[in-house]
Amino acid sequence: MDVSFSYGCLLLVTGFLAGIINTLAGGGSNLTLPSLMVMGMPAEVANATNRVAVLMQSVTALFGFKKHGKLDSQDTGPILLPTIVGGIIGAIAAAYAPSEWIKPLLLGTMLAMATVILVRPALISPELGTPNKRVKDTPSSWWWLLIAGIYGGFVQAGVGFVLLAALAGSLRYDLVRANALKVLCTLVFTLASVVIFIVEDLILWLPGLILAAGTMIGAHLAVKMAIKVKADTLKWFLFIMTLCGTVAAMLS
């Protein structure tokens, strides 16, 4: 598919903003999916093409968090296993499910997360110094991570909120370290999703790679912001992005 100069610029700018939003919170795909669909992509093709940008953005952010010592690696295996399984299930479902399922699922997730952050903020943003838990000692976290993987494999948009609910809510990681692990989980199940979408021939590579260039720049900047900002600032940014995600889901 050919990409005009103006459309390429649109993809770069929206990718840049989405890279920041996804790394600090989630919901950046609410910008990128409409940008991809502007040129007439079917929802399932835009959904698949968007994963190229998410994958490259996650690689960039992961290296950034690791460089600054914010990637907790002691429990990554048990954390990744359910997200991988869920991501594969979700991607297979996305390849065959009706596209009209996406909006209700996205809207319901955004509303649920906005309510949790507003009513019980401590669930998503533990106080500094709160000891984190391990997956083997918190069976419910395994199911939360599985659900996050299924959701991310199916929709992608807003999966960061679901992952943060599992990592900060169930396992009690602070938001910076939860974001780092969120990026790792996203990278792993997105890779599984991309493989499935390649097999199904749903990815348009040129717009996907242009979008990816923007998200990588945004993710690089966002890691530096995440390291420096206060926890309360990060929490309110997360809440605002959740509300924006809810509005985007209602209007899409």
N, C-alpha and C positions, 0 to 999 in steps of 0.2 A: 504493500500500500504506500503510495506517495504521500509525503508530508510537506505542506507549504511552509514558507518561512514564518508566517504569522502564527500558524498552528503549532509549529515547532517551538516558538517563543512561549506560547501559552502552556505547552507541556513542561517546558523548563521552569517557568515561574510557579506553576501549581505543584510541580514536583519538589521544588525548593521548599515551599511552604509545608507541603505534606511531610517532607523529611524531618522538619523541625517538630511538627505536631506529633507525628508517630513516635519519635524518639523520646519526647518529653511526656507524652500521655497516650494518645491514640485517636483514631478517627480521621487521619489524613486522607484515607481513601474516599471520604465523602467529597473531597476536592478532585482527586485524580480520576475517579470513575466517571463523573459527569464530563470531565475534560476529554476523556477518551471517547465517550459516547456522542460528543458534539459532532464528530465527523461521520456519524452514522453507524458506528460499531454496534452490533447486537449486544445485549447485556452480558451474555455468557462469554463473548469474545473480549469485551472490555474487562470483565472480571478476571479472565485468564491473563490478558496482556498486562494488567496492573501488577500482577505478581512478579514480573521481571523487575520492576522498580522497587517493590517491597523487598525482594531478595537482595538487591545490590545495596539498598539503604541499610538493611540489617547488617550486612558485612561491614560497612563503614562504621556504623555506630558501635558494633561489637568490639572492633579494634580500638576505638576511642575509649570505651569504658574499661577495657582490659589495660590499656596504657596507663590510665589513671588509678588502677588498682581497685576498681569498683565492681568487678565481676567476681562474684562468689562462686567458687568451683567445687566446694566440698560435697554438694548434693545434686550436681547437674544431671547425673545419670538417671536417678529416680524422677527428677523433674521433667526431663526430656522424653522419657519413655511414653507416658500417657499423651503428651502433646503430639508426638510423632504418629501414634496410633490414631488419635483423633483427627489429625491433619489429613491422613490418608483417607479415612472414612468420609470426612467432609468434602475433600476434593472429588472423590468418586461420585458423591451425591450431587455436587455442583455441576458435574459434567452431564448429568442426566435429568436433574430435577427441573421443573418449570421455573423460568426466570422470575415469575410473579411471586414466588416464595421469598425472594430476597428482601423486599421492602418490609413486610410485616416482621420478619425475624430481626432485621436491623433496628427497626423502630422499637420493638419490644425490648431489645437489649439495651438500647440507649436510655429509654425511660427507666428501666430497672436500675441501671448504674447511676443515673442522675439522682434517683431517689435515695439510694444507699449513701452516696457521697454527702447529700444534704442532711439526711436524718441520722445516719450513723457514720460520721467521717472517720472515727477511730478505726473502723473496720478496714478502710482502704489506706489509711495513713497512720501507722503506729508511731508512738512517741519515740524520739531518739533514745537509744539505749535498750529498747525492748529486745530481748533475746529472740532470734528467729528459731523456728522449729524445722525438723527434718520430715521428709515425706513419710518415712516409715513409722514415725510417731504420730502422724496426722492423716489417717486414712481418708478423711473427707477431701483433703487437698488433691489426692490422686484423681478423684472424680471431677473436681473443679478443673484440673489441668486437662483431663480428657474432654470435657465439655468445651473448654477454650480451644483445644485443637480441632474439634469437629466444627465449631463455629468459624474458626479462622480458615480452615480448609474449604468451607462452604462459601463464606461471604468475604472474609478478610477485613472489610470496613468495620472499625470499632473493636477488633479483636484485642487491641492493647488494653482496653478497659477490662475485658474479661480476664485476661492474664494477670493484670494488676490485682484484681479481686482475689485471685488464687494465691499469688505470690506475697502480696502485702497483707491481704485479709486472712488467708488460711495459714500461711507460713511466717507471717509477721516480719518480712523484710522491710527496711525503710524504703522510701520511694525511689531513691537513687539506685540502690542495689536491686530493687524490684524491677526498675526500668531496664537495668543491664541484663538481668535474667529474662525479662520479657523479650528483649531484642534477640537473645540466644534462642529462645523457644520459637519466636516468629521466624527466624532464619531457618531452623530445622524443618518445621512443618511447611513453610513456604517452598523450600527446596523439593519436598515430597510432592507438593501441589503442582509445581512447575513441571516436574517430570510427567505427571499424569496429563497435564494440559498440553504438553508437547506431543505425547502419544495421541491425544485426541485432536491435534492440529488446530488448537483454538487461539494460539498466540500470534499476534502481529508484531514482528520483532522491531521494526524501525521506530514506530511510536513508543514501544515499550522501552527501548534503549535510550531514547531522548528523554523520556520521563525519568528513567533511572538516573541519568546524569544530574538532573535537578535534585532528586531525593538524596543522592549521595552528598552533595554540597550542603544541603539542609541538615542532614544527619550529623555531618562533621561539626557544624556550628552548634547544633543542639546539645551534643555531648559536653562541650565546654560550658554551655549555659547550665546544664543539669548539675555539674560539679560545683558551680559557684552559687546558685540561687538557694534561698532558704527553703526549708521543708514546707512551711506554710504557703509560700509563693507557688511552689510546685503543686501543692494540693489544690489551690484555687485555680491554677491553670488547668489542672485535670478536670475540675468541676465545670469550668467555662467550656472546655472542649467537648465535654459530655453533653452539655446543653446545645452547643452548636451542632453536634452529631444528631441530636434528637430533632432539631429543626430541619436539618438537611434531609433526614429520613422522612419527615412528614411532607416536605415539599417536593421530593424526588418522584 
